[in-house]
Amino acid sequence: MEEFRRDARNVKLRIGDHFIEDVTDVLKRFFREIDDPIFMVDLHPLWQEAAKIPQRRARLDRYKDIIRTLPRVNRTTLAALISHLYRVQKCADLNQMCTKNLSLLFAPSLFQTDGKGEHEVKIVEDLIDNYLYVFEVSKP
């Protein structure tokens, strides 16, 4: 955790040196302890409203709009994390980490609300499931 706080970009986590659970715990703790959550406290009402939009495409477009308003570091960090979670859920048959499980695991830390907001999991789940669209990534 100390290495992460000093220079998160250069922390190298390797299989054999670290367990998957250790990596997950450090990531969750890191996001939970930063001064302002990755989704930003001030934008929390906007995220809540967006999560309530019933039409999938309109909801995702609203997420995209909100993401564009995030500071660059939040935006790029969120994109990198969701990209990683997207790849993890692609292997759910091997690792048991489907989108729902990943969302339940990470949403409380990313929003820093300790699971008290019903919309958090839905938002993270939407972002993972629709990563390519929301973050405008071309299919490989």
Secondary structure by P-SEA (a helix, b strand, c coil): cccccccccccccccccccaaaaaaaaaaaaaccccccccccaaaaaaaaaacccaaaaaaaaaaaaaaccaaaaaaaaaaaaaaaaaaaacccccccaaaaaaacccccccccccccaaaaaaaaaaaacccccccccc
